[in-house]
Amino acid sequence: MPLDTALATTDSLFFAELDLAATQRLVARELAGAEDGELFLEYRESESVALDDGRIRAATFDTTRGFGLRAISGETAGYAHGGEISEAALARAAETVRAVHQGHAGVLSVAPRATNARLYTAANPLPHLAFGSKTALLGEIDAFARALDPRVKQVMASLFGEWQAVQILRPDGARMADIRPLVRLNVAVVVEQDGRRETGSQGLGGRHDYTCLIQPETWQGAVREALRQALVNLAAVPAPAGEMEVVLGPGWPGILLHEAIGHGLEGDFNRKGTSAFAGLLGQQIAAKGVTVVDDGTIPDRRGSLTVDDEGTPTNRTTLIEDGILVGFLQDRQNARLMGVPATGNGRRQSYAHAPMPRMTNTIMLGGAHAPEEILRSVKRGLYAVNFGGGQVDITSGKFVFSASEAYLIEDGRIGAPVKGATLIGNGPESLTKVAMVGNDMALDPGVGTCGKNGQGVPVGVGQPTLKLSGLTVGGTAV
């Protein structure tokens, strides 16, 4: 939404009791001598309703309001926060952060440029749909899933909504604001046949209201997809193990790209030399044809932001171009220390957390090959369509990911579904093994949450079908 409208809306939330001019004077006075810093104000409403086995098991509503005050001097940052927004609370926080820059005469970094970009609605999704309508929808989901197949034994469904308003005040007087809606629908189905139980799940979401989620074609599609995955798993055989060619499906499998590679391209890890990619800027780190971007400007996407949590407008930042490492994701502090521009990737979980470089929507762009052509090129391998959890070591680049839906590939054809497959490898090394890049780039359905240093933020991923020439597959059979 336009900056002046966002400022007016957030002013009504934060400056009904606080005096704006007095607050601006406090920020300017207490951060004088710092090289950067801000007062971050946040108001958030959130709700969730969850159904399990035909009954509403949980319903929550929460309102939070607070501030974070930060001062930066060189590599040192002082941060204080509180859940009470008052002049007294701000004064106490100022005493805490003052020590970071007291006695210093640093030059204040230039404020982020203003933006009137509008990437999503400012409407609050929570009152958009009555509580009774939300519970009724979850009940419909339960009944619809059970009617689709008699093997359905349990249905779990939930709705989540959030409305976050933030305002950022800088010591030079600049002010930025953003209003961020977020919704999500989750469906999980448990099926049973001959004493064997399996689960499938599907989620949908983004920065909009509930309207699209409550359309029958939308939620019914999610139920059908969850059921399809569960039935596939019922027929799955033990996964093979060993080194083999691996094909990754489009969309959500980009979570492997996010975890195994994306984190290693965040500025703080590279400035400190702890990333496997540190010192490799300008070098060929991936196969030709591999281009990776982080794009926080895609309308209505879960990972998108009009401005980041430091007030910098988000960007479409190219990280890898045709296999060459060309950039990192930067917040303001790391960008200044590395002598490069901030990229709009300074993010925080809430007012109680200091910002740091984080991804938004991390995407590998499409290539020239049709998915069918990629599959036909594989003599024997694994086709991984969906992923569950995984672990990554940023320093070494090593990763382990479990595939929640995968198939054997035999003589260029998709074979039996397999269960228990894990992909084991090294992020930087796996980039060099990309042998074919599909022309079917797709974004995930809007369900990603990224964790780093104890903070979680909503993110998006995307990629086309990819062929890796060799990856270690851990399985349950030889």
N, C-alpha and C positions, 0 to 999 in steps of 0.2 A: 504494500500500500504506500501512497505518497508519504514522504518523511514528515511533512507538517501534520498530516492526519494521525500518523502513529505517535508523534510527539503529543498532540492534543489528547489522544486517548490515554496514553501512559501518564501524562501530567495529572489527569483526573484520579488516577490510582495512587500516585506517589506524593503529590503535592497538595492534597486536600488539608493535610496537617503540617507537613514540612513547608518551609518557605523556600521557593526555588532560588531566589537571588541569594539568600543566606547560605544555602547549600552549595551554590556555585562558588561563593567566596571561600567557604571552608575547603572545598576541593583544591582551589587554586592556592590557597595559603599553605595547606598541609602537604601538598605535593610539590611545593616550590623547591627547586634544586634536584628533583628526580628527573631521570631521563625519559621516563614514561610512566603511565599509570592511569587509573580511572576509578570512578565510582560506578558500580554495576548494581542496578535496582531491578528486582524481579518480583512479579506477581504470577502465581500459577494456580489454576484449578484443574483437578484431574479426577477421573472416575473410572471404575471398572465394575462389570457385572459378569459373573461366571456361572455357567450351568454345568452340572455333572450328573449323568445318569437320570435325567428327567427332572432334576430339582435345581433351583437356584441355590448354590452353595456359598456364594460370597457376593457382596455388593458394597463398594466403598466409594466415598467421596472425600476429597481432601483439598484444602486451600492452604497455600504457603505464600509467605511474603517475607522478603529479606533483602539484605544488601551485602556487597563485598567491596572493600576498599583496598586498592593495590598501589604500591609504589615500587618502581624499578630503578636500580642503580647498577649499571654494568650487568654482571651475571646474577646479581642478587635481587631477590624480590621479597617484599614484605606484604603479607596478606592478612586482613582481619575481616570477619564477617559477623553478622548478627541477624536474628529473626525479628528484631524490633527496629522499625524504621523511624528514628527520632533524632533530633539534634544531639541529645545526650549520648545516644548510642554511636552516632557518627563521630563525635568528639573522642569517645573512648577508643574507637577503632583507629583514629588518627594518631593517637599516642603510641599505638602498637607499631604502625608502619613507618612512623617518623624516623625511627632509628636507622632505617635502611639508607636514607639519603641525608641525614643530618650532617651538616658541615661540608656537604658536597655542593658544587655549583655546576651540575650537569646541564646540558642543553636539551630541552624538551623536544622529543621527536614530533615531527609534523603529524597533525591529526589525519585520520582517514578521510578520504574524499566522501562527500555526501552522495546519496543515491535516492532516486525516486522509483527504483525498480519495484515491481509488484509481482511476486512469484506465487502468492497464495492468498486466499481470502483472509480477512481479519475477523470474520464472524466466529463467535464462540460456539463450537459444536455441541457442548454439553446440554444446553436447554433446547437445542434444535429438535430433540426427540424425547418424548416423555418417558419416564422410568417404566411405566406399564408397557409401552410399545417396545422398549428394549428387552424386557423379560419375555414378552410375547414372541418377539423375533427369535430369541434363543430357543424357546419352546418349539417353534416351527422348524428350526434347524434340526432339533432332536427327532421330531416326528418324521420329517422328510428323509433323514438318513436311515432310520429304521425301516421305512417303507421301501427304500431302494433295494435292500438285500436282507434276507432273513438271517444272514450270518453276522449282522451288526449286533454286538452285545453291549456296547457302551458308546456314548457320545458325549464329548466335552466341547463346549463352545463358550466364547467370551467376547465381550466388547470392551474396548478401552478408548477413552477420549481425554484430550488435554487441551488447555488454552493457556499459553504463556505470553506474558507481556513483559518486555524488558526496556530499560532506558539506560544509556551509558553517558556519564558526564565526565569530561576531561578537564584538566587544570587550565587549558588554554581557552575554555569556554565552549568548545564544540560539544554538541549533543547529538546522539543518534538513538533511534528507537526501532523496535520491531515487535510485531504481534504475530504469534505462531500457533496455529491450530495443528492438531495431530490426532488421528483416529486409527484404529486397528480392529480387525475381526480375525479371530482364531477359531479353527475347527479341527478337532481330532476325533478319529473313529477307530474303535477297536472291533475287530472281527474274529470269529472263532470257527474253526472247522476241524473235525476229527481230533479235538483236544488241543489244537495248536492255536495260539492267539497272536495276532499281529496288529500293528498300529499304522495309521497313515494320518498325515496332518497337512493343513493348508492355511496360510494367513494372507490377509490383504490389508493395505493401509496406505496412508499418505497424509499430506497437509491439506485437508479439506474437511467438510462436515460429514455427517453420517449418510447423506443422501445416496451416494453411489453404492455404499455397502448394503443398504437395506433393500435395494432393487432385487426382486426374485431371481433374475438371471445371474446376478452377482453372487449372492450367498448360496444359491443352489449350485452354481459352478464350483464354489469352494468346497461344498459338501461332496460333490461328485469326485473332485480331485482327491480329497482326503480318502474317500472310499476306494478309489482306483489304486492309490498307493498301498493301502492296507491289503487289498486283494493280490496285488503284485507280490507283496512280501509273503503272503500265504503260500505262494508257489515257488518261492525262492529256494535255491540250493546253496550249500556252503560255498563261499567264495574261494577261488584259487589263490595261491600265494606265489610270489616271485617277481622278477623283473619282466615287465611287458609294456607294450604300447597302451596308452590310456587316452580315451576321448572324453572330454568334459562337455556336458551339455550347455546350452545357452542360459542366460539369466542368473538364477540363484547360485549355481556353481562358481560364480564370480566371488563368492565369499572366500574361496581359497586364494584368489588373487589379492583380495583385501587383507587377509591375515598374513599370508606367507610373503607378500611383497609390499603391500601398501604401507604397513607400519614401518618397514625399513626405509621408506622414503619420506618419513616425517622429519622435519628440520632439526628437532632437538636431539634425536638419536645420531644424526649425521654431524651436527656441530660438536657433539661430545665424542665422536668417533666410535660409538658403540653399535652402529648399524653395519650389517654385512655390506652395505652399499657405500659406506663412508670412503671418500677419496676417489670415487669412480665417476664423478661428474664429467660428461663429455665423452665417456668411453662406451664401447659397444658392450652392453650387458645382457642383451636378449637377442633372439633370432630376428633377422630382418623381417619386416612385416608386423612386428609387435609394437603397437602404440597404445599407451595407457594414459588416461586423463582422470583428473578429479574435478568433477563439475558440480558446484553447489548452486547453479543457476537454473536447473531444470524445473519448470513450474510444477507445483503440487507434489513433488517427490518427498519422501520421508527424510532423506538426508539433506535437502536443500535449505538454504537460509538466505534471506534478503541481505542481512549483514551478519557477520560472525559475532561472537560474544565480547569482542573488543571494539566493535563498530565498523570494521572493515567490510566493504561489500565483497561477497563471495565471487569466485571467478571460475572459469574453465581453465584449469592449470594443466599443461602438458608435462607429464613426468618422464615418460619414455616415448621417443619418437623414432619409428622404424628401427627399434632395437637399441637406440642410443639414449643413455641417461641424460636428460636435459634440465631437470628441475626437482625441487623438493617442496613439500608442503610446509608453509611458514605461518607462525603467529608473529606478532610484532617484535617481541623480545629477541627471538632467534633470528628473525630476518635482519634486525639491526646489527646483531653481533656477527652475522655472516656477510653483511654488506649487500644484501639483496632486498627486493621489495617484499612486503607481506602479501600473502596470497589469499587472505580471507579464510584461513583455517584455524584461527584461534577460538577454541571451543571449550565450554565448561558444562558440567552436569547441572549445576545450579549455582545460586549465589554463594553457597557454602564452599565452592571449589574455585581455585585459580585456573585461568585458561592455559591451554597448551596446544601444540599443533595436533590436529585431528583430521581425519578424512571426512568428506561429505558423501558424494556419490562417486565411487571409484569404478572406472569402466575401462575395459579393453575394447578398442574399436574393431569393427568388422573388417574382414579381409575379402579374398576373391573366391573362396571355395564353397561349393554347396555342401550342406551337411551330409547328404547322401554320398557325395564324392569322398568325403573324409572317412566315413564309415567303410566304404568299399575298399579303401586303401589299407585296411588293417587285416592282417592274416589271423592273428590271435591276440586278443587284448580285452580291456575292460572299458565299458561305456558307463560313466558315472553321471547320473542325471540330477541327483539331489544329494545334499550334504547335511549332516548333523553337526556335532561339535568337532573341535580341533584344538591343537596346541601348537604354538610357534615360539621359537627362541629367536629374538630379534638380532642378537649378536652373531650367532652362527648361521641363521637363516633356516635351520632345520624345522620341519613341520610334520605333524601327524594329523590326518583328517579322516573321519569315518563317513562313509557313503551310506545314506539312508535309502537310496534307490540306485541300483546298478545292475548291469547286464553283461554277460559274456559277449564278446564279438568273435565270431568264427568264420573265416573265409569271407570277410566283408559283410557279414549279416549279423543282425542283433539276435542273440540266442537267449538262453534261459536267464531269468533274473537271479541275482546272487545276494546272499545275506552275509554280513560280517566283514565286508571289504573295507580296508583302510588304505589310504594313500600316504606313503612315507617318502619324504624327499627334502630337498634344500631349495629355498625360494630362488636365490640368484641362479643356481644351476638349472632349475626347472625352466627358467625363462629361455635358456639357450637350447632347450629341447623342444620348443614349440615348432612343430614341423608343418602344420597347416592351420590357417585361421579362417573360420567360416564367414559367410556373408549374412548370417542371421542374428546379429547382435540383438540381445534382449535385456531389459532391466528386470530386476527382481520384483516380486509382487508388493513390496513395501513393508518388510517385516524386520529389517536388520537393526541390531543394537550392538555398538562397539564398546568394548571395555579397554581401558588403559589407566594404569596407576590408580585403580579403584574408582574411576569415573566411567559412567555409561552414557552414551549419547546415541540418538537415532542416526542411522546411516543407510545408504543404498549401495548396491553393487550391480554390475552388469558385464556381460561378455557374450561373444558368439561361441558357437561350437569350436572346440580346440582339439588338436591332436598333439600329444606329447610323445616323442619318439621312444622314451623309456622312463619308467617310474617304478619304484618298488611298491608292490601291492601286498599288504598283509591280509591274510585270510584264515579260514578255518579248515582248509583242505589242501593237499598237495596236488 
